[in-house]
């Protein structure tokens, strides 16, 4: 389970689709009180951050096509004042970049690697 902390512009279609699925899973666990993955670190970091999760979702779907699964903004408004800010990470950006590189996919990490050294 993973929501990347990388710009959506560098992610390949495979990673975009996978992350989109993960976002909906996390959203449903948090908003519907589902038990599966409720204590997963990736889920825990988004509790109280539904606005930020919705923002990430919307960034992803701007790169996808035929999207028909919007998230409910009314649930974000009930989530609290810090909801639009995500300042927690499960792992560093550098580690995330290394993980994606190891997959040998079509993500475009070149410019991102220059920025993080």
N, C-alpha and C positions, 0 to 999 in steps of 0.2 A: 504494500500500500504506500503510495507516494504522490505528493503534490510537489512538483519541482519549484525551486526558488530561482529559476532561470527565466530569462525573457522568452515569451512564447515564439518570438520571431526566429529563434535558433533551433527550436524543436522540430523534429521530423513528424510526419503524419502519424506514424506508429506511436510515438510518445504523446502527441496531442490527444489521440483517441484513448489511449490508456489512462492518461491523467484525467480526461473528461469523465471516464467511468469511475475513477477513484473519487473525484469530487462529488459525484452524485451519491456514491456509497457513503461518504463522510457526511454529506448533507442529510441523508435519510437517517443515519445513525443518530445524529445530533437532534434533528427536528422531530423525529418520530419515536425517539427513545428506544431504538432497536439495540439489541444486545451485542450482535456480532461486530467485532472491531471497536466496541465502545471504549475499551481501555488501551487501544493501540496508540503509540506515541504520535502518529500522524493525525489521528482523530483528536486526541487530547489537545494538540496545539491549535486546533481550529475552534474549540469551544470558546464562546464569547467573541468569536471573530467571523460570524456568518457573513457580514458585509464584505470582509476581505476575501472570503471564499467565493462569494458571488462575483466580486470584481475579477478574481482569477478565472472563474468560469466564463465570464463574458469575454475576457481577453482570449481565452482558448477558442471559444466558438467563433470569434471574429476570423479565425484561420480555418475553421471547419465549414462544411457545406451542409445544407439541408438540416439544420439544427432545429429540433422540435421539442426540446426538454428544458424550458426555462425554469429558473429557480424563483420561488415566491418571495418578493421583496417585503411583504408583510411580516414574514418570519424574521427578517433581518432587523426590522425596526423594533421588534420585541427583544432583541438580543443584548442590548445595552450600549453604552456610549462609546466603547472602544472597538466596536464591531468592525469598523472599516480599516483598522490598522493591524497588520500582521508583522510582529517584530520577533516572533519565536521561530526557531528552526530546529529540525531534528538533526540535520548535519550541515556542515559548511557548504558554501557554494563551490569551493575548490573540490571537495569530496564528491559533490553531485556531478561536477564536470568530469572527474575521473571515472565515475560509475558509468556515465553515458559513453565516454570514449571507449570503455572496455566492451561495450555492446556492439561496436562496429556498425552502427546504424547511419542514417543520412542526416543526423543533426548537424547544424552548421555552427560549430563551436569556435571557429577560428578567431573572430573578433573578440569573443568573450574571454578566450584564453589570453589574448594580448592584454586585456584589462586587469586580469587577476594575477598575471605573471606566471 
